[in-house]
């Protein structure tokens, strides 16, 4: 029962953050629709809403709910050689594009069913109209905040249950938190890679660095090149996608044998583990909220 309550509280904390973030965005949208209606449809306003609601207010709420009540055990930090770090980056980029293609296929199928395109939230901000703000919020602030939430505050609470549980649960929470099919699949895979790196190195700076680079390429540089009127830049962007994809798959096959997962000091088995992880009030609420966000994103 104690472990079930622990997991329920973790999921509940994320549910509260989702509610707070969406409430703040609704209020901001409503207020500015009255006092300055011309700016509500601007991409920079959308990015600003994300920053204030999630990176400031949402993170503060999550930190207050999830901050450790006692000092965390000291863990020895280990280094990742630069070449291997670069290989991991290529693997991450390859996974991003591979599962993005899968998401595009699913969205295309849904589009045929609903007879209208499925909205991709990233397309709303990847317009090139506010590049500086886009880089600062989506490629710098967002990775830092998300890593602190899922690979620090949440992961620290999960690590006593073993590496597999810590990696999977934190990655699932991270994936669902995005609230749309366009990002959920590759966010799940990246979340697992980031969590594994933090567990093996005990250094969140590695995952933050990877997250920043991936967002910088995927959310800013690549869209700007692909949406430009320059055929050379468009060609380079297209080639880079396939280079990342092919090289990422090859490197993943060579690196997977080095993966090492350790058991935790708390062992839950069978139905006890499933009930503790998922059949709790916090998880059910979080799943419902995320499902609503997915449906809204699909129908928008």
DARABEL-V572608 format. One record per run of one state. SS is the DSSP state (h for helix, s for strand, l for the rest). FROM is the first residue (numbers start at 0). TO is the last residue. If there is no record, write none. Layout:
((SS	FROM	TO) (SS	FROM	TO))
This chain:
((l	0	0) (h	1	34) (l	35	35) (h	36	38) (l	39	41) (h	42	65) (l	66	80) (h	81	113) (l	114	119) (h	120	124) (l	125	129) (h	130	160) (l	161	161) (h	162	176) (l	177	179) (h	180	200) (l	201	202) (h	203	225) (l	226	229) (h	230	257) (l	258	268) (h	269	276) (l	277	279) (h	280	298) (l	299	299))
